[in-house]
Amino acid sequence: MMPRVDVLVPVYNSLHVVRPCLRSVQRFTDVSVDRVTILDDGSDSHTAAELDSIAEEAGFVVKHSARNQGFVRNCNWGMEQTTADLVILLNSDTMVSPGWVDRFVAAFSIDPTIGVASPISNFAPHMKIEMVPGMDYLGMQALLDDAEPPVYPDITTPEGFCFGVSRACMASIGYFDLVFDDGYGEESDYSMRANNAGFRTVCVDDLYIYHRGRGTFGSDRRNELNSRNKEIFFARWRPRYARDFEDMKSRDPLSGRRALFAEQRKNAGRPAVERA
């Protein structure tokens, strides 16, 4: 039996990035998804009305919060209301690729101990592969479609921009820790907790999703949150995280994918250099 899948898109204003995200979800999300829910975190009245209009056209659901809860509470609010076998949290500054949900389902289906997963992207500290010059993210996905089959390598902390979580994992460890407030570090903490509970955290290495990045906060607020939440994260996890991250770097789980795109860069006349 196919697992039930819910997609949650947390939104707070920023329609200029939300519109292309939701258009891509509407275009590339098939009937295997039970529900796409827009989690409106107390956006202004204009944004709220626009979200209602988009949802009506696309067949999505909108849940409006009466006040701004902050990113982590908003995500938890959405996760608490779903009973799906797989929940995918999708940042509103992303654009998804064809078949993206099916690729998540395939990853989680191969091993019931997979608890958390995220894909490759142009903007993702651990799973970053920059786009080939002259190629958009859909072209990057097309290259992956013709590449070797996925292996779903274990990674230290999947990235929060597109974050799949199994029902078994949520039942075991719950949701994000509210100490992370408006965001940054909550997904890394969650992944470490999942590992502690015996779940694998993996990369969906046949999926490429565009991530605009840094579209939610101004630089001052972003730096403040990042600094604060890093302190919390490392106070909890520094020794284990350092060990696991060094292991991941030594394995270089995306080496084959990097080689594929490096060859394309060479053909495009650019240096075939990619940082891990």
N, C-alpha and C positions, 0 to 999 in steps of 0.2 A: 504493500500500500504506500502511495506517495505521501511524504510528510506534509503537514500543513505549514504554510509559511506566511508570516506577517512581516511587512516592511514598515518601519517607523521612520518618519522624516521630521526631526525636530527643527522648528522654525522660530526665529525671532526677527521680524522685520527683514531688511536686506532683500527686497524683492528682485533687485537686479541680478542676484545670484540664485535666488529661489526659483524663478521662472524657468531658466534653462535646465535646472536640476529636475523639476517636476515634468517638464516636457520630455526629457530623456526617459524618465521612469514610465511615463505614459506610453511612449513609443516602444520601449524595449522590455517591458514587463509583461509576461504572458499569463495565461489562465492558471498556471500552477500556483500562483500567489493567491492566498485566501483574501487578503486585504492589504491595501496601502493606506496608512493613516498618517495624516499631517498633524504633528503635535505643535499647535500654535501656542507659544509661551508668552501670551499676553502682548501680542503685537498691536500696533496702532490700528485704528478702525479701517483705514484704507487698505492696509495689508490683510487684515482679517477678511474684509469683503472680497478682495482679490483671491485669497485662498479658497473661500467658499465657491467662487466662480470656477476656478481651476478644478476643484474637486468634483463639482457637479458635472463638468464636461468630461473629466477623465474617469469617473466612477470611483474616486477615492473617498475616504472619510476624513473629516476634519474634527479634531477635538480642540476646543478653545479653552485656554486657562484664563480665569478672570484676572490674574495678575502674573507678573513675570516671576517665575520660580527659580530661574537659573538653569543652565544646561543640564547638569547632573540630575536635579530633581525632575526636570521635564522628561528626560529619558526614562528614569525610574517610573514616573507616572504612566508613561506609555507601556513599558514592559509589564507592569503590574496588571494591566487591563487585557493582556493577550494570553491565550491558552495554546497558541500554535506550537508545533514541534520545533520550529526554527524561527528565530526572530532576527531580522537584519536591521540594524540601526544605520541609517544613511544620512550623512551630513548634507545640509542644504546647499553647500558650495561644491557639489560633485556633479558629474554626468556619467551615467551608466552605459554599458555596452550591451549589444544584443546577446540574449541568452544568459544574462548575468545571474539571475536567480537560479537557473538550472545548474550553473557551475557551482554555486554554493551548495545546492542540494546534493550534487554528485560528491563533493568533498566530504560532507557530513555523513553521507550514506556508506562510505567505505569502512568507517571505523566508529563504533558507538562511543569510544572514549574521546573523540574529538569534541571539545567543548566550545572553542572559540576559533574564529578564522577571519582573515581579511585578505584582500587581493593585492596585486601589484599596482603601483600608481606613479605618476610623475612627481607627486608631492607626498612623500611618506618616508620618514627618517630611516626605517629599517628595510622597507620593501620598495625603495625608490629605483625606478629605471626611467631616465628622462626620455622624452619623446625624440624620435629621430628627426633631424631637420627636414622640413617640408612635409612631415607626416602628422596627422592629427591622432587623437586617442583611438578613434575607430580604426585607423590604419594599424596602430599598434596592436589592437585586438585581432585584426585580420592576420597579422604575422603569428600571433600566438595560436590562432586556429589551425595554422598549417605546420605548427611546430610539433615536437615530441609530446606524447601524452603527459598530463600533469602527474606529479608525484606527491603533492601536498606536503611539502617539507615542514618539519617542526621549526617554529620560530619562537623567539623569547617573548616578545610582547606584540601581538597583532595591533594594527593601527585603528584608531577610533573613527576615522572618516567613513569607513564602511566595515561594520563590525557585526559578524554573525555569531549568535550564541544559541546553543542547543537548549531544549527544555530541560534535559537532564542536568545540565550545568546550572541553570537558573534555580532548579529545584534544590540543588546541593548547596550553592553558595549565595543565592539571592541576587541582588542587583548591585549597582555602583555604590561605593561608600560616599555618603553625603559630605564627608569632610573635604572632598575635592571641590565642592561649591560650584562655581561657574564653569569648571572644566579645566583640562590639562592634567594628565596623569591618571585620571580615573580608569581608563581602559588598560593602562599598564598594570595598575594595582589589581584590577579585576583578573587579568591574565595570570598574574603571579598567584592569586588566590585559586584560580582554576587549576593551575599546575599542582599546587599544594593539595588539592582535593583529588588528584589523580587523573585530571583531564589533559588531553593534548591541546596545544595551541598551534595552529598551522597557517600556512599561506595557501590561498587558492591561486596556484601558480599558472593557471590557464585563463586568468581574468585580469583585464587592465581597465581601470576606472580613472577618469580624470578627476583631479582634486585641485580646486583653485587655491585653497589654503589661505589662512590669515584673513578671512572675510568676516569674522564675527566681532572681534574686538579691535580697538585702536592699539597702537604699538605699546603705549604706556601700560594700559590695563593688561594686555597680553603678557608683557614682560613680568608684571607684578604677579599674575596668576601662575605663570610658568615657574618663576623662582620659588614662590611659596609652596606650590604643590610638589616640586622636585624635592624640596626638603622633607616633606611628609613621606613621599615615596621612598626615598633613600634611607630615611630613618627606619623604615620597616624592612626594606628588601636589599640593601646595598650588597652584603656578601654574596647572597644567592644570585642576585641579578648580575653582578660582575662576573661570576663564574659562568652562568648560563649565556650571557652575552658574548663572552670570549669564545665559548664553545660554538656559538652560532657563527661568529666571524670566521673561525677556523674552518668550519664546514662550508661556508659561503653557499647557502642553500639555493641561491638564484644564479649560480655561476653559469649554468647552461642557458638560462634566459638572457643573461647579460651578454653572453657570447653571440647569441642570435641577433640581438639588436646592435651589438658592436659591428657585426658584419654589414648590417644595413647602413650604419654610419659611415663605414669605409666606402661603401658604394655611393653614399651621398657626398663624399669628398670631405668628410669631417674626421677629426681624430677619434679613434675607437677607444675612448677612455670613459670609464664609468666607475664612480666611487661606490663602495659598499655602504 
